[in-house]
Amino acid sequence: MRMKLWLVVVGLISSFQLGFGQTYKTATEVGFYGGGSYYLGDLNHHEHFTNSNAAFGLVYRYNLSTRHSLRVTAFYGSVYGNDADAKTAALVNRNLNFQSDIFELAIGYEIDLFKYRITDMKYPISPYFFYQVAYMRMNPTTTYNGNEIALQPLGTEGQGTSLSTKRNYSLNQITIPLGIGIKMNLKKGVALSFEYGIRKTFTDYLDDVSRSYVNTAVLGTENGPLAATLSNRSLESSYGMNRGNPNNKDWYSFYGVMLTFKPFKYDICKDMKGN
């Protein structure tokens, strides 16, 4: 699947180069990204930047004009949540925790509010916003008795058993990254960008928590005692409580700094015209 996605990305980039190469002054940028990542969901309802972890990645920009760019990004980070950090007694009592590595490959547009060129100190700075479509790979795990345990195969909410009509959720997801930033030239051909992006997902299982508790006796019989134990880790009785809220999908964020540079000493289009 990853190979197919890379082929789509390469095809789109080639199409844009052929379609716009003779019309706009273009510039290719490549660079590196570093910052943080966090998530919002059933184990962190409203607190942005809480439980942030380090994130890093690669960036490719193809500037179609002084206001529009095609961007391709490959980011890696991790997110986590822990009921032990909650501010309400009911959530502390639920006693769940998770962490998940996130690999994201995204393609989309970046729109500058001012005229901007990485190769021209006459237009050295601009705020921007971006929107993309992304493939995301997740894998929620939990810590139990000092061990890290993958949660998806256990079906902690009855997935894949007689307790539910749902199958195990997919670890491969499509997301919609949206964000804002500001870019500035450090010198001709080298730029620094600060950006914040939030990702809309279409899953409620980034944290493995979505719906109600299930019958642990039946779950233990069908999926094993570990699944039963991790489905309900409440410190006290959880009777009448929901395990999560299925009406709200999970979100995650990448925020940080990008250092990009133009790897060519000349304008590609000018060189093409000269030949």
Contacts in CASP RR format, 6 or more apart in sequence:
PFRMAT RR
TARGET T0000
AUTHOR 0000-0000-0000
METHOD contacts of the structure
MODEL  1
MRMKLWLVVVGLISSFQLGFGQTYKTATEVGFYGGGSYYLGDLNHHEHFT
NSNAAFGLVYRYNLSTRHSLRVTAFYGSVYGNDADAKTAALVNRNLNFQS
DIFELAIGYEIDLFKYRITDMKYPISPYFFYQVAYMRMNPTTTYNGNEIA
LQPLGTEGQGTSLSTKRNYSLNQITIPLGIGIKMNLKKGVALSFEYGIRK
TFTDYLDDVSRSYVNTAVLGTENGPLAATLSNRSLESSYGMNRGNPNNKD
WYSFYGVMLTFKPFKYDICKDMKGN
1 135 0 8 1.000
1 172 0 8 1.000
2 105 0 8 1.000
2 135 0 8 1.000
5 105 0 8 1.000
5 135 0 8 1.000
6 105 0 8 1.000
8 107 0 8 1.000
9 72 0 8 1.000
9 105 0 8 1.000
9 107 0 8 1.000
12 70 0 8 1.000
12 107 0 8 1.000
13 60 0 8 1.000
13 62 0 8 1.000
13 70 0 8 1.000
13 72 0 8 1.000
16 62 0 8 1.000
16 64 0 8 1.000
16 70 0 8 1.000
17 26 0 8 1.000
17 62 0 8 1.000
20 26 0 8 1.000
20 64 0 8 1.000
21 268 0 8 1.000
21 269 0 8 1.000
21 272 0 8 1.000
22 269 0 8 1.000
22 272 0 8 1.000
24 63 0 8 1.000
24 64 0 8 1.000
24 65 0 8 1.000
24 269 0 8 1.000
25 65 0 8 1.000
25 66 0 8 1.000
25 117 0 8 1.000
25 267 0 8 1.000
25 269 0 8 1.000
26 62 0 8 1.000
26 63 0 8 1.000
26 64 0 8 1.000
26 267 0 8 1.000
26 268 0 8 1.000
26 269 0 8 1.000
27 63 0 8 1.000
27 117 0 8 1.000
27 118 0 8 1.000
27 119 0 8 1.000
27 262 0 8 1.000
27 264 0 8 1.000
27 267 0 8 1.000
27 268 0 8 1.000
28 60 0 8 1.000
28 61 0 8 1.000
28 62 0 8 1.000
28 63 0 8 1.000
28 262 0 8 1.000
28 263 0 8 1.000
28 264 0 8 1.000
28 268 0 8 1.000
29 59 0 8 1.000
29 60 0 8 1.000
29 61 0 8 1.000
29 62 0 8 1.000
29 63 0 8 1.000
29 118 0 8 1.000
29 191 0 8 1.000
29 260 0 8 1.000
29 261 0 8 1.000
29 262 0 8 1.000
30 58 0 8 1.000
30 59 0 8 1.000
30 60 0 8 1.000
30 61 0 8 1.000
30 260 0 8 1.000
30 261 0 8 1.000
30 263 0 8 1.000
31 58 0 8 1.000
31 59 0 8 1.000
31 60 0 8 1.000
31 258 0 8 1.000
31 259 0 8 1.000
31 260 0 8 1.000
31 261 0 8 1.000
32 56 0 8 1.000
32 57 0 8 1.000
32 58 0 8 1.000
32 59 0 8 1.000
32 258 0 8 1.000
32 259 0 8 1.000
32 260 0 8 1.000
33 55 0 8 1.000
33 56 0 8 1.000
33 57 0 8 1.000
33 58 0 8 1.000
33 59 0 8 1.000
33 73 0 8 1.000
33 75 0 8 1.000
33 254 0 8 1.000
33 256 0 8 1.000
33 257 0 8 1.000
33 258 0 8 1.000
34 54 0 8 1.000
34 55 0 8 1.000
34 56 0 8 1.000
34 57 0 8 1.000
34 256 0 8 1.000
34 257 0 8 1.000
34 258 0 8 1.000
35 54 0 8 1.000
35 55 0 8 1.000
35 56 0 8 1.000
35 254 0 8 1.000
35 255 0 8 1.000
35 256 0 8 1.000
35 257 0 8 1.000
36 52 0 8 1.000
36 53 0 8 1.000
36 54 0 8 1.000
36 55 0 8 1.000
36 77 0 8 1.000
36 254 0 8 1.000
36 255 0 8 1.000
36 256 0 8 1.000
37 52 0 8 1.000
37 53 0 8 1.000
37 54 0 8 1.000
37 55 0 8 1.000
37 75 0 8 1.000
37 77 0 8 1.000
37 78 0 8 1.000
37 79 0 8 1.000
37 102 0 8 1.000
37 252 0 8 1.000
37 253 0 8 1.000
37 254 0 8 1.000
37 255 0 8 1.000
38 44 0 8 1.000
38 48 0 8 1.000
38 49 0 8 1.000
38 50 0 8 1.000
38 51 0 8 1.000
38 52 0 8 1.000
38 53 0 8 1.000
38 79 0 8 1.000
38 252 0 8 1.000
38 253 0 8 1.000
39 51 0 8 1.000
39 79 0 8 1.000
39 80 0 8 1.000
39 81 0 8 1.000
39 100 0 8 1.000
39 206 0 8 1.000
39 207 0 8 1.000
39 250 0 8 1.000
39 251 0 8 1.000
39 252 0 8 1.000
39 253 0 8 1.000
40 46 0 8 1.000
40 47 0 8 1.000
40 48 0 8 1.000
40 250 0 8 1.000
40 251 0 8 1.000
40 252 0 8 1.000
40 253 0 8 1.000
41 206 0 8 1.000
41 207 0 8 1.000
41 209 0 8 1.000
41 248 0 8 1.000
41 250 0 8 1.000
41 251 0 8 1.000
42 204 0 8 1.000
42 207 0 8 1.000
42 209 0 8 1.000
42 210 0 8 1.000
42 244 0 8 1.000
42 245 0 8 1.000
42 248 0 8 1.000
42 250 0 8 1.000
43 81 0 8 1.000
43 82 0 8 1.000
43 83 0 8 1.000
43 86 0 8 1.000
43 96 0 8 1.000
43 97 0 8 1.000
43 98 0 8 1.000
43 207 0 8 1.000
43 209 0 8 1.000
44 50 0 8 1.000
44 51 0 8 1.000
44 81 0 8 1.000
48 253 0 8 1.000
49 255 0 8 1.000
50 85 0 8 1.000
51 79 0 8 1.000
51 80 0 8 1.000
51 81 0 8 1.000
51 82 0 8 1.000
51 85 0 8 1.000
53 77 0 8 1.000
53 78 0 8 1.000
53 79 0 8 1.000
53 80 0 8 1.000
54 77 0 8 1.000
55 75 0 8 1.000
55 76 0 8 1.000
55 77 0 8 1.000
55 78 0 8 1.000
55 254 0 8 1.000
55 256 0 8 1.000
56 75 0 8 1.000
56 76 0 8 1.000
56 77 0 8 1.000
57 73 0 8 1.000
57 74 0 8 1.000
57 75 0 8 1.000
57 76 0 8 1.000
58 73 0 8 1.000
58 74 0 8 1.000
59 71 0 8 1.000
59 72 0 8 1.000
59 73 0 8 1.000
59 258 0 8 1.000
59 260 0 8 1.000
60 71 0 8 1.000
60 72 0 8 1.000
60 73 0 8 1.000
61 69 0 8 1.000
61 70 0 8 1.000
61 71 0 8 1.000
61 110 0 8 1.000
61 260 0 8 1.000
62 69 0 8 1.000
62 70 0 8 1.000
62 71 0 8 1.000
63 69 0 8 1.000
63 117 0 8 1.000
63 118 0 8 1.000
64 70 0 8 1.000
66 112 0 8 1.000
66 115 0 8 1.000
66 116 0 8 1.000
66 117 0 8 1.000
66 123 0 8 1.000
67 111 0 8 1.000
67 112 0 8 1.000
67 115 0 8 1.000
67 116 0 8 1.000
68 109 0 8 1.000
68 110 0 8 1.000
68 111 0 8 1.000
68 112 0 8 1.000
69 109 0 8 1.000
69 110 0 8 1.000
69 111 0 8 1.000
69 112 0 8 1.000
70 107 0 8 1.000
70 108 0 8 1.000
70 109 0 8 1.000
70 110 0 8 1.000
71 106 0 8 1.000
71 107 0 8 1.000
71 108 0 8 1.000
71 109 0 8 1.000
71 110 0 8 1.000
71 130 0 8 1.000
71 132 0 8 1.000
72 106 0 8 1.000
72 107 0 8 1.000
72 108 0 8 1.000
73 104 0 8 1.000
73 105 0 8 1.000
73 106 0 8 1.000
73 132 0 8 1.000
74 103 0 8 1.000
74 104 0 8 1.000
74 105 0 8 1.000
74 106 0 8 1.000
75 102 0 8 1.000
75 103 0 8 1.000
75 104 0 8 1.000
75 106 0 8 1.000
75 254 0 8 1.000
76 101 0 8 1.000
76 102 0 8 1.000
76 103 0 8 1.000
76 104 0 8 1.000
77 101 0 8 1.000
77 102 0 8 1.000
77 103 0 8 1.000
77 254 0 8 1.000
78 99 0 8 1.000
78 100 0 8 1.000
78 101 0 8 1.000
78 102 0 8 1.000
79 99 0 8 1.000
79 100 0 8 1.000
79 102 0 8 1.000
79 206 0 8 1.000
79 252 0 8 1.000
80 97 0 8 1.000
80 98 0 8 1.000
80 99 0 8 1.000
80 100 0 8 1.000
81 97 0 8 1.000
81 98 0 8 1.000
81 99 0 8 1.000
81 207 0 8 1.000
82 96 0 8 1.000
82 97 0 8 1.000
83 91 0 8 1.000
83 92 0 8 1.000
83 93 0 8 1.000
83 94 0 8 1.000
83 95 0 8 1.000
83 96 0 8 1.000
83 97 0 8 1.000
84 92 0 8 1.000
84 95 0 8 1.000
84 97 0 8 1.000
86 92 0 8 1.000
86 94 0 8 1.000
90 241 0 8 1.000
92 235 0 8 1.000
93 234 0 8 1.000
93 235 0 8 1.000
93 236 0 8 1.000
93 238 0 8 1.000
94 233 0 8 1.000
94 234 0 8 1.000
94 238 0 8 1.000
94 241 0 8 1.000
94 243 0 8 1.000
95 233 0 8 1.000
95 234 0 8 1.000
95 235 0 8 1.000
96 142 0 8 1.000
96 207 0 8 1.000
96 209 0 8 1.000
96 233 0 8 1.000
97 142 0 8 1.000
97 143 0 8 1.000
98 140 0 8 1.000
98 141 0 8 1.000
98 142 0 8 1.000
98 151 0 8 1.000
98 207 0 8 1.000
98 208 0 8 1.000
98 209 0 8 1.000
99 140 0 8 1.000
99 141 0 8 1.000
99 142 0 8 1.000
99 143 0 8 1.000
99 148 0 8 1.000
100 138 0 8 1.000
100 139 0 8 1.000
100 140 0 8 1.000
100 141 0 8 1.000
100 206 0 8 1.000
100 207 0 8 1.000
101 137 0 8 1.000
101 138 0 8 1.000
101 139 0 8 1.000
102 136 0 8 1.000
102 137 0 8 1.000
102 138 0 8 1.000
102 252 0 8 1.000
103 136 0 8 1.000
103 137 0 8 1.000
104 134 0 8 1.000
104 135 0 8 1.000
104 136 0 8 1.000
104 137 0 8 1.000
104 175 0 8 1.000
104 177 0 8 1.000
104 199 0 8 1.000
104 254 0 8 1.000
105 134 0 8 1.000
105 135 0 8 1.000
106 132 0 8 1.000
106 133 0 8 1.000
106 134 0 8 1.000
106 135 0 8 1.000
106 175 0 8 1.000
106 177 0 8 1.000
107 132 0 8 1.000
107 133 0 8 1.000
107 134 0 8 1.000
108 130 0 8 1.000
108 131 0 8 1.000
108 132 0 8 1.000
108 133 0 8 1.000
109 130 0 8 1.000
109 131 0 8 1.000
109 132 0 8 1.000
110 128 0 8 1.000
110 129 0 8 1.000
110 130 0 8 1.000
111 128 0 8 1.000
111 129 0 8 1.000
111 130 0 8 1.000
112 126 0 8 1.000
112 127 0 8 1.000
112 128 0 8 1.000
112 183 0 8 1.000
113 126 0 8 1.000
113 127 0 8 1.000
113 128 0 8 1.000
113 129 0 8 1.000
114 123 0 8 1.000
114 125 0 8 1.000
114 126 0 8 1.000
114 127 0 8 1.000
115 123 0 8 1.000
115 126 0 8 1.000
116 123 0 8 1.000
116 124 0 8 1.000
116 125 0 8 1.000
116 126 0 8 1.000
116 128 0 8 1.000
116 183 0 8 1.000
117 123 0 8 1.000
118 185 0 8 1.000
118 188 0 8 1.000
118 189 0 8 1.000
118 190 0 8 1.000
118 191 0 8 1.000
118 260 0 8 1.000
118 261 0 8 1.000
118 262 0 8 1.000
119 188 0 8 1.000
119 189 0 8 1.000
119 262 0 8 1.000
119 267 0 8 1.000
120 188 0 8 1.000
121 185 0 8 1.000
121 187 0 8 1.000
121 188 0 8 1.000
124 184 0 8 1.000
124 185 0 8 1.000
125 182 0 8 1.000
125 183 0 8 1.000
125 184 0 8 1.000
125 185 0 8 1.000
126 182 0 8 1.000
126 183 0 8 1.000
127 180 0 8 1.000
127 181 0 8 1.000
127 182 0 8 1.000
128 180 0 8 1.000
128 181 0 8 1.000
128 182 0 8 1.000
128 183 0 8 1.000
128 195 0 8 1.000
129 178 0 8 1.000
129 179 0 8 1.000
129 180 0 8 1.000
129 181 0 8 1.000
130 177 0 8 1.000
130 178 0 8 1.000
130 179 0 8 1.000
130 180 0 8 1.000
130 181 0 8 1.000
130 195 0 8 1.000
130 197 0 8 1.000
131 176 0 8 1.000
131 177 0 8 1.000
131 178 0 8 1.000
131 179 0 8 1.000
132 176 0 8 1.000
132 177 0 8 1.000
132 178 0 8 1.000
133 174 0 8 1.000
133 175 0 8 1.000
133 176 0 8 1.000
133 177 0 8 1.000
134 174 0 8 1.000
134 175 0 8 1.000
134 176 0 8 1.000
134 177 0 8 1.000
134 199 0 8 1.000
135 172 0 8 1.000
135 173 0 8 1.000
135 174 0 8 1.000
135 175 0 8 1.000
136 172 0 8 1.000
136 173 0 8 1.000
136 174 0 8 1.000
136 175 0 8 1.000
136 199 0 8 1.000
136 201 0 8 1.000
137 171 0 8 1.000
137 172 0 8 1.000
137 173 0 8 1.000
138 171 0 8 1.000
138 173 0 8 1.000
138 203 0 8 1.000
138 206 0 8 1.000
139 150 0 8 1.000
139 152 0 8 1.000
139 171 0 8 1.000
140 150 0 8 1.000
140 151 0 8 1.000
140 152 0 8 1.000
140 205 0 8 1.000
140 206 0 8 1.000
140 207 0 8 1.000
140 208 0 8 1.000
141 148 0 8 1.000
141 149 0 8 1.000
141 150 0 8 1.000
141 151 0 8 1.000
142 148 0 8 1.000
142 149 0 8 1.000
142 151 0 8 1.000
142 208 0 8 1.000
142 230 0 8 1.000
143 149 0 8 1.000
144 226 0 8 1.000
144 229 0 8 1.000
144 230 0 8 1.000
149 226 0 8 1.000
149 230 0 8 1.000
151 208 0 8 1.000
151 230 0 8 1.000
152 168 0 8 1.000
152 169 0 8 1.000
152 171 0 8 1.000
152 205 0 8 1.000
152 208 0 8 1.000
153 168 0 8 1.000
154 223 0 8 1.000
154 226 0 8 1.000
154 227 0 8 1.000
154 230 0 8 1.000
154 231 0 8 1.000
155 161 0 8 1.000
155 168 0 8 1.000
155 219 0 8 1.000
155 223 0 8 1.000
155 227 0 8 1.000
155 231 0 8 1.000
156 208 0 8 1.000
156 219 0 8 1.000
156 227 0 8 1.000
156 230 0 8 1.000
156 231 0 8 1.000
157 164 0 8 1.000
157 166 0 8 1.000
157 209 0 8 1.000
157 210 0 8 1.000
157 211 0 8 1.000
157 212 0 8 1.000
157 214 0 8 1.000
157 231 0 8 1.000
157 243 0 8 1.000
158 164 0 8 1.000
158 166 0 8 1.000
158 214 0 8 1.000
158 219 0 8 1.000
158 223 0 8 1.000
158 231 0 8 1.000
159 166 0 8 1.000
159 167 0 8 1.000
159 168 0 8 1.000
159 169 0 8 1.000
160 166 0 8 1.000
160 167 0 8 1.000
160 168 0 8 1.000
161 218 0 8 1.000
161 219 0 8 1.000
161 222 0 8 1.000
161 223 0 8 1.000
162 218 0 8 1.000
162 222 0 8 1.000
163 214 0 8 1.000
163 215 0 8 1.000
163 218 0 8 1.000
163 219 0 8 1.000
163 222 0 8 1.000
164 214 0 8 1.000
169 203 0 8 1.000
169 205 0 8 1.000
170 203 0 8 1.000
173 201 0 8 1.000
173 202 0 8 1.000
173 203 0 8 1.000
174 202 0 8 1.000
175 199 0 8 1.000
175 200 0 8 1.000
175 201 0 8 1.000
175 202 0 8 1.000
175 252 0 8 1.000
176 199 0 8 1.000
176 200 0 8 1.000
177 197 0 8 1.000
177 198 0 8 1.000
177 199 0 8 1.000
177 254 0 8 1.000
178 197 0 8 1.000
178 198 0 8 1.000
178 199 0 8 1.000
178 200 0 8 1.000
179 195 0 8 1.000
179 196 0 8 1.000
179 197 0 8 1.000
179 198 0 8 1.000
180 195 0 8 1.000
180 196 0 8 1.000
180 197 0 8 1.000
181 193 0 8 1.000
181 194 0 8 1.000
181 195 0 8 1.000
181 196 0 8 1.000
182 193 0 8 1.000
182 194 0 8 1.000
182 195 0 8 1.000
183 191 0 8 1.000
183 192 0 8 1.000
183 193 0 8 1.000
184 191 0 8 1.000
184 192 0 8 1.000
184 193 0 8 1.000
185 191 0 8 1.000
186 192 0 8 1.000
189 261 0 8 1.000
189 262 0 8 1.000
190 259 0 8 1.000
190 260 0 8 1.000
190 261 0 8 1.000
190 262 0 8 1.000
191 259 0 8 1.000
191 260 0 8 1.000
191 261 0 8 1.000
192 257 0 8 1.000
192 258 0 8 1.000
192 259 0 8 1.000
192 260 0 8 1.000
193 257 0 8 1.000
193 258 0 8 1.000
193 259 0 8 1.000
193 260 0 8 1.000
194 256 0 8 1.000
194 257 0 8 1.000
194 258 0 8 1.000
195 255 0 8 1.000
195 256 0 8 1.000
195 258 0 8 1.000
196 253 0 8 1.000
196 255 0 8 1.000
196 256 0 8 1.000
197 253 0 8 1.000
197 254 0 8 1.000
197 255 0 8 1.000
198 251 0 8 1.000
198 252 0 8 1.000
198 253 0 8 1.000
199 251 0 8 1.000
199 252 0 8 1.000
199 253 0 8 1.000
199 254 0 8 1.000
200 249 0 8 1.000
200 251 0 8 1.000
201 249 0 8 1.000
201 250 0 8 1.000
201 251 0 8 1.000
201 252 0 8 1.000
202 249 0 8 1.000
203 249 0 8 1.000
203 250 0 8 1.000
204 210 0 8 1.000
204 246 0 8 1.000
204 248 0 8 1.000
204 249 0 8 1.000
204 250 0 8 1.000
205 250 0 8 1.000
206 250 0 8 1.000
206 252 0 8 1.000
207 250 0 8 1.000
209 243 0 8 1.000
209 244 0 8 1.000
210 243 0 8 1.000
210 244 0 8 1.000
210 245 0 8 1.000
210 246 0 8 1.000
211 242 0 8 1.000
211 243 0 8 1.000
211 244 0 8 1.000
211 246 0 8 1.000
212 242 0 8 1.000
212 243 0 8 1.000
212 244 0 8 1.000
213 231 0 8 1.000
213 232 0 8 1.000
213 238 0 8 1.000
213 241 0 8 1.000
213 242 0 8 1.000
213 243 0 8 1.000
214 231 0 8 1.000
216 228 0 8 1.000
216 229 0 8 1.000
216 231 0 8 1.000
216 232 0 8 1.000
217 228 0 8 1.000
219 227 0 8 1.000
219 228 0 8 1.000
219 231 0 8 1.000
220 227 0 8 1.000
220 228 0 8 1.000
231 243 0 8 1.000
232 238 0 8 1.000
232 243 0 8 1.000
234 241 0 8 1.000
END
